Amino acid sequence: MTREEIIKLIFAIIAEIAPDEDLSHVAPDVPLREQLDLDSMDFLDIVMELRKRHGVEVPEADYPELVTLDKCVAYLGPKLKK
């Protein structure tokens, strides 16, 4: 998947979990939870949706790899190639 495709994938999940969030101004290098009204349960929902929709397992030790949009792309890129 391309960077843009991964970003769309992440935004689609966030839009479902937090439909009132404006994703048009999300900075790629700022933690998502600082930019959006996401709590720890929302974050877990994102992880669960990644597994359900795309078969991507994210171990708890790797959660910090999903903190920013840039980190999401770097972490998920290789996993979504499979």
Secondary structure in CASP SS format (residue, H / E / C, confidence):
PFRMAT SS
TARGET T0000
AUTHOR 0000-0000-0000
METHOD secondary structure of the structure
MODEL  1
M C 1.00
T C 1.00
R H 1.00
E H 1.00
E H 1.00
I H 1.00
I H 1.00
K H 1.00
L H 1.00
I H 1.00
F H 1.00
A H 1.00
I H 1.00
I H 1.00
A H 1.00
E H 1.00
I H 1.00
A C 1.00
P C 1.00
D C 1.00
E C 1.00
D C 1.00
L C 1.00
S C 1.00
H C 1.00
V C 1.00
A C 1.00
P C 1.00
D C 1.00
V C 1.00
P C 1.00
L H 1.00
R H 1.00
E H 1.00
Q H 1.00
L C 1.00
D C 1.00
L C 1.00
D C 1.00
S H 1.00
M H 1.00
D H 1.00
F H 1.00
L H 1.00
D H 1.00
I H 1.00
V H 1.00
M H 1.00
E H 1.00
L H 1.00
R H 1.00
K H 1.00
R H 1.00
H H 1.00
G C 1.00
V C 1.00
E C 1.00
V C 1.00
P C 1.00
E H 1.00
A H 1.00
D H 1.00
Y H 1.00
P H 1.00
E H 1.00
L H 1.00
V C 1.00
T C 1.00
L H 1.00
D H 1.00
K H 1.00
C H 1.00
V H 1.00
A H 1.00
Y H 1.00
L H 1.00
G H 1.00
P H 1.00
K H 1.00
L H 1.00
K H 1.00
K C 1.00
END
